[in-house]
Amino acid sequence: MKNVKELRDALVDVFAAVKAGEMDTAQGKTLVATSNAMLKSAQLELEHSKLVGKTKEIKFLKTE
């Protein structure tokens, strides 16, 4: 995943695959848990930037 848009698109695909029975629920849950860890990591970077008073570009959050 290069950015949050790609992650979001992939999660839509996971949802559709689980709903269609093409992916089992356990695998879908694992992928969602991994995506949550990626998002929390980006959130932690944002919070750290705020605390130290610096603006930091987080490439993962950049979609253009």
Secondary structure, DSSP 8 states (H G I E B T S, - for coil): --SHHHHHHHHHHHHHHHHTTSS-HHHHHHHHHHHHHHHHHHHHHHHHHHHHT-----GGG---
